């Protein structure tokens, strides 16, 4: 049954129930580097969870661990109530049929038309007749506004259209969960806003649970029900969108009284040049190494206001 949603399209308190995704004490190492350090995250049916953080914060690694590409060194991950950590490849593939992934580049096959790309999961994982597959492809392409471009090849369409085509393919098997890896990356503001509206529409109309990895704050605030902030592999905070909005808009003098982790989150949300993140870089000699200057000689440029509400 679709999740109950409030008048803003967000899941209501009575709709949460059991998590559809549960990450518990996730630790992931690559050699001597620990990328995820005991991360906990629950995602509930029908909600849009935005995972954000700077480059190297571990957000993409967390997504890849959720979908089974990486196995955690410690901790557990449950999808649909089933622990996926100990599943073999065949078992993982069965679980993967229940979710879709929109890759950052779209990851379309250049030798196939848009329609053929979308049809591929149906041909590989179902026994549907060609006629039924063609109907399903048209339905999915209509959802993302590309039905009239079905005959085109990836080289013949724009970057935004490739993202939408990738989304149509991710929807091919009617997934319960959609994972998005930087859906707005490389797009102009208008196209980025259109992708955001697609994510919102899919959540509202189809009841799809969405997990979105991004560092684009305009997009994050436009689509999120809840938001999670990672820093150096640690979950700094996990709250409703309104909590982050209050932190972002908090007066500077009030923000100065907060602890460093909250000030760090606020700096990231606002895109401020000054703050704990900048101080961290200065302490490593980043400014001197980059510009040949001592940190206090490096000019700080002011942040800009969000372009979208």
C-alpha positions as CSV (number, residue, x, y, z in Angstrom):
1,X,0.0,0.0,0.0
2,X,1.3,3.5,-0.8
3,X,2.6,5.5,2.1
4,X,0.2,8.1,3.6
5,X,1.5,11.6,2.8
6,X,0.7,15.0,4.3
7,X,-0.5,18.0,2.4
8,X,3.1,18.8,1.3
9,X,3.5,15.3,-0.1
10,X,5.7,14.1,2.7
11,X,5.2,10.9,4.6
12,X,3.1,11.4,7.7
13,X,4.1,10.1,11.1
14,X,1.6,7.2,10.9
15,X,3.0,6.1,7.5
16,X,6.6,5.2,8.5
17,X,6.1,1.7,9.9
18,X,9.2,-0.5,9.5
19,X,12.2,0.8,7.5
20,X,12.5,-0.4,3.9
21,X,16.2,0.1,4.2
22,X,18.2,-0.3,7.4
23,X,21.9,0.4,7.7
24,X,23.3,-0.5,11.1
25,X,26.8,0.3,12.3
26,X,28.3,0.2,8.8
27,X,32.1,0.2,8.6
28,X,33.8,0.1,5.2
29,X,37.5,0.1,4.6
30,X,39.7,0.2,1.5
31,X,43.1,-0.9,2.6
32,X,44.3,1.3,5.5
33,X,41.6,3.9,4.9
34,X,38.3,3.7,6.7
35,X,35.7,5.4,4.6
36,X,32.5,4.7,6.6
37,X,32.8,4.7,10.4
38,X,29.8,3.1,12.1
39,X,27.1,4.7,10.0
40,X,23.4,4.1,11.0
41,X,20.6,5.0,8.7
42,X,16.9,4.0,8.4
43,X,14.8,4.8,5.3
44,X,11.1,4.5,5.4
45,X,8.6,3.5,2.7
46,X,7.5,6.4,0.5
47,X,10.0,9.0,1.7
48,X,12.8,10.8,-0.1
49,X,16.0,10.6,1.8
50,X,18.8,12.9,0.7
51,X,22.4,11.9,1.7
52,X,24.8,14.8,1.4
53,X,28.4,15.7,2.2
54,X,31.5,17.0,0.6
55,X,33.8,15.1,-1.7
56,X,35.3,12.2,0.1
57,X,32.7,12.2,2.9
58,X,31.6,8.6,2.1
59,X,28.2,9.3,0.6
60,X,28.8,7.5,-2.7
61,X,30.4,4.6,-0.8
62,X,27.3,4.3,1.4
63,X,25.1,4.2,-1.6
64,X,27.2,1.5,-3.2
65,X,27.1,-0.5,0.0
66,X,23.3,-0.2,0.1
67,X,22.9,-1.7,-3.4
68,X,25.4,-4.5,-2.7
69,X,28.2,-3.3,-4.9
70,X,30.4,-3.1,-1.7
71,X,30.1,-5.4,1.3
72,X,30.6,-3.7,4.6
73,X,33.5,-4.8,6.7
74,X,31.3,-4.4,9.8
75,X,27.6,-3.9,10.4
76,X,24.6,-5.0,8.4
77,X,22.3,-3.7,5.7
78,X,18.7,-4.8,5.3
79,X,16.6,-4.2,2.2
80,X,12.9,-5.1,2.4
81,X,13.5,-6.8,5.7
82,X,16.3,-9.1,4.3
83,X,20.0,-8.8,5.3
84,X,21.9,-8.6,2.0
85,X,25.4,-8.8,3.4
86,X,25.8,-12.5,3.2
87,X,23.8,-13.1,0.0
88,X,25.6,-14.6,-3.0
89,X,25.4,-12.9,-6.4
90,X,22.2,-14.8,-7.4
91,X,20.5,-13.8,-4.2
92,X,21.6,-10.2,-4.6
93,X,20.3,-10.1,-8.1
94,X,16.9,-11.2,-6.9
95,X,16.9,-8.3,-4.4
96,X,18.1,-5.9,-7.1
97,X,15.1,-6.5,-9.2
98,X,13.1,-4.7,-6.6
99,X,15.0,-1.4,-6.9
100,X,16.3,0.9,-9.6
101,X,19.4,3.0,-9.9
102,X,19.9,6.3,-11.8
103,X,23.7,6.6,-12.3
104,X,25.4,9.9,-12.4
105,X,26.1,9.7,-16.1
106,X,22.9,8.0,-17.1
107,X,25.0,4.9,-18.1
108,X,23.1,4.3,-21.3
109,X,24.3,1.9,-23.9
110,X,25.3,4.0,-26.9
111,X,24.6,1.3,-29.4
112,X,21.0,1.1,-28.4
113,X,18.1,3.5,-28.9
114,X,16.4,5.1,-25.9
115,X,13.6,2.6,-26.2
116,X,16.0,-0.4,-26.4
117,X,17.8,0.9,-23.3
118,X,14.6,1.0,-21.3
119,X,13.5,-2.4,-22.6
120,X,16.7,-4.1,-21.6
121,X,15.8,-4.9,-18.0
122,X,12.4,-6.3,-19.1
123,X,14.0,-8.5,-21.7
124,X,16.7,-9.7,-19.3
125,X,14.6,-10.3,-16.2
126,X,11.0,-11.1,-17.4
127,X,9.3,-13.4,-19.9
128,X,7.0,-10.8,-21.2
129,X,6.0,-10.8,-24.9
130,X,7.5,-8.2,-27.1
131,X,4.2,-6.4,-27.5
132,X,3.8,-6.0,-23.7
133,X,7.4,-4.9,-23.4
134,X,6.8,-2.2,-26.0
135,X,3.8,-0.9,-24.1
136,X,5.7,-0.9,-20.8
137,X,8.6,1.1,-22.5
138,X,6.1,3.7,-23.8
139,X,4.6,4.1,-20.4
140,X,8.0,4.6,-18.7
141,X,9.2,7.0,-21.3
142,X,5.9,9.0,-21.0
143,X,6.5,9.3,-17.3
144,X,9.8,11.1,-18.0
145,X,8.6,13.0,-21.0
146,X,10.6,11.1,-23.7
147,X,8.1,8.9,-25.5
148,X,8.5,10.9,-28.7
149,X,12.3,10.5,-28.5
150,X,12.2,6.7,-28.1
151,X,13.9,6.1,-31.5
152,X,16.9,8.3,-30.8
153,X,20.4,7.1,-29.7
154,X,22.1,8.6,-26.6
155,X,24.5,10.6,-28.8
156,X,21.5,12.4,-30.2
157,X,20.1,13.7,-27.0
158,X,21.1,16.2,-24.3
159,X,22.6,15.5,-20.9
160,X,19.3,16.1,-19.2
161,X,17.5,13.8,-21.6
162,X,20.1,11.1,-20.9
163,X,19.3,11.4,-17.1
164,X,15.6,11.1,-17.8
165,X,16.2,8.1,-20.1
166,X,18.3,6.5,-17.4
167,X,15.4,7.2,-14.9
168,X,12.9,5.5,-17.3
169,X,15.2,2.5,-17.4
170,X,15.5,2.4,-13.6
171,X,11.7,2.3,-13.5
172,X,11.4,-0.5,-16.0
173,X,10.7,-3.3,-13.4
174,X,8.4,-1.1,-11.3
175,X,10.9,-0.8,-8.3
176,X,9.9,-0.1,-4.8
177,X,13.1,1.9,-4.2
178,X,15.0,4.3,-6.5
179,X,18.6,5.2,-5.8
180,X,20.0,8.4,-7.4
181,X,23.7,9.1,-7.6
182,X,24.1,12.9,-8.1
183,X,21.1,13.3,-10.3
184,X,21.7,17.0,-10.9
185,X,25.4,16.8,-11.6
186,X,26.5,18.5,-14.8
187,X,23.0,19.9,-15.6
188,X,22.0,23.5,-16.1
189,X,19.7,25.0,-13.4
190,X,16.5,24.6,-15.4
191,X,17.1,21.0,-16.3
192,X,18.2,20.3,-12.7
193,X,14.9,21.7,-11.5
194,X,13.0,19.5,-14.0
195,X,14.8,16.4,-12.7
196,X,13.9,17.4,-9.1
197,X,10.3,17.7,-10.1
198,X,10.4,14.2,-11.7
199,X,11.8,12.8,-8.4
200,X,9.0,14.4,-6.4
201,X,6.3,13.3,-8.9
202,X,7.5,9.7,-8.8
203,X,7.4,9.7,-5.1
204,X,3.9,11.2,-4.9
205,X,2.3,9.3,-7.8
206,X,3.9,5.9,-7.5
207,X,4.8,5.8,-3.8
208,X,8.5,5.1,-4.7
209,X,11.0,5.3,-1.9
210,X,13.9,7.5,-3.0
211,X,17.5,7.7,-1.8
212,X,19.4,10.6,-3.3
213,X,23.1,11.2,-3.0
214,X,23.9,14.8,-3.8
215,X,25.9,17.9,-2.8
216,X,23.6,20.2,-4.7
217,X,21.8,22.1,-2.0
218,X,19.1,23.6,-4.2
219,X,18.1,20.1,-5.2
220,X,18.4,18.7,-1.8
221,X,16.0,21.2,-0.2
222,X,13.6,20.9,-3.1
223,X,13.1,17.1,-2.9
224,X,14.0,15.9,0.6
225,X,11.7,14.6,3.3
226,X,14.7,13.9,5.5
227,X,18.3,14.7,5.1
228,X,21.5,13.0,6.3
229,X,24.9,14.7,6.5
230,X,28.1,12.7,6.3
231,X,31.6,14.0,7.1
232,X,34.7,11.9,6.9
233,X,32.7,8.8,7.1
234,X,30.7,9.8,10.2
235,X,27.0,10.6,10.3
236,X,26.9,14.1,11.7
237,X,23.1,14.5,11.7
238,X,20.0,12.9,10.4
239,X,16.9,15.1,10.6
240,X,13.7,16.3,8.8
241,X,14.2,18.9,6.1
242,X,12.7,21.6,8.2
243,X,15.5,21.2,10.8
244,X,18.1,21.8,8.1
245,X,16.2,24.8,6.8
246,X,16.2,26.3,10.3
247,X,20.0,25.7,10.6
248,X,20.7,27.2,7.2
249,X,18.7,30.3,7.9
250,X,19.9,30.8,11.5
251,X,21.4,34.3,12.2
252,X,25.2,34.2,12.3
253,X,25.5,35.4,15.9
254,X,23.3,32.6,17.0
255,X,25.2,30.1,14.9
256,X,28.5,31.0,16.5
257,X,27.2,29.6,19.8
258,X,26.7,26.1,18.4
259,X,29.3,23.3,18.6
260,X,31.7,22.7,15.7
261,X,29.7,19.9,14.1
262,X,26.6,22.0,13.7
263,X,28.6,25.0,12.4
264,X,30.2,22.6,9.9
265,X,26.8,21.5,8.7
266,X,25.5,25.1,8.4
267,X,28.6,26.1,6.4
268,X,28.0,23.3,4.0
269,X,24.3,24.1,3.6
270,X,25.0,27.8,2.9
271,X,28.2,27.4,0.9
272,X,30.0,29.8,3.2
273,X,33.7,30.3,2.5
274,X,34.4,30.8,6.2
275,X,33.8,28.1,8.8
276,X,35.0,24.8,10.3
277,X,35.5,23.3,6.8
278,X,37.7,26.2,5.7
279,X,39.6,26.1,9.0
280,X,40.2,22.4,8.5
281,X,41.8,23.0,5.1
282,X,43.9,26.0,6.4
283,X,45.2,23.8,9.2
284,X,46.7,21.4,6.6
285,X,48.4,24.2,4.7
286,X,45.9,24.0,1.8
287,X,45.9,27.7,1.1
288,X,49.7,28.0,1.2
289,X,50.2,24.9,-1.0
290,X,47.5,26.1,-3.5
291,X,48.2,29.8,-3.8
292,X,51.7,30.2,-2.3
293,X,50.1,32.3,0.5
294,X,49.7,31.9,4.2
295,X,46.0,31.2,5.1
296,X,45.2,34.7,6.3
297,X,46.2,36.1,3.0
298,X,43.8,34.0,1.0
299,X,40.8,36.0,0.1
300,X,37.4,34.6,1.1
301,X,34.5,35.1,-1.2
302,X,31.0,35.5,0.3
303,X,28.4,32.8,-0.2
304,X,25.5,33.3,-2.5
305,X,21.8,32.8,-1.7
306,X,20.1,29.6,-3.0
307,X,18.7,30.1,-6.5
308,X,15.6,27.9,-5.7
309,X,13.4,27.5,-2.6
